[in-house]
Amino acid sequence: MGCRSGAVRDIFGLYWNMLPATITVQEIESAISRLSPEEMHLIRDWLENQLEDRLEMTADLADRIKNSEREMAEGKRPRIR
C-alpha cells in the first residue's frame, strides 16, 4: 500500500515514520476503526479522490454522470456519498 500522502499522513502524524513499509488490509481496517468520525471522513474523502483519479473517463461514464446529476437536480435521486 504505497499510498502515504495528504490526509492519511496528517492523521497518522508523528507515527508516520514508524509505519511498516507494507501494511495489510486488516491492519488498515483496524487502524480506521479506532479513528474519530472526523478522521474517518478525511480517509473517505482521500480514498474517493484516489479512486476518482484512476477512473477512465469514457463516453458511457460521462453520460451516467450527466444523468445522475440531472436526476438529483430534478429531485428523482437523492445526493449521497
HUKA-V109127 format. One record per backbone hydrogen bond with DSSP energy under -1.0 kcal/mol. CO is the residue of the C=O (numbers start at 1). NH is the residue of the N-H. Records with the same first field share a line. If there is no record, write none. Layout:
# HUKA-V109127
CO->NH, NH
This chain:
# HUKA-V109127
2->4
5->8
6->10
7->11
8->12
9->13
12->15
13->16
15->18
16->19
24->28
25->29
26->30
27->31
28->32
29->33
32->35
36->40
37->41
38->42
39->43
40->44
41->45
42->46
43->47
44->48
45->49
46->50
47->51
48->52
49->53
52->55
58->62
59->63
60->64
61->65
62->66
63->67
64->68
65->69
66->70
67->71
68->72
69->73
70->74
71->76, 77
72->75
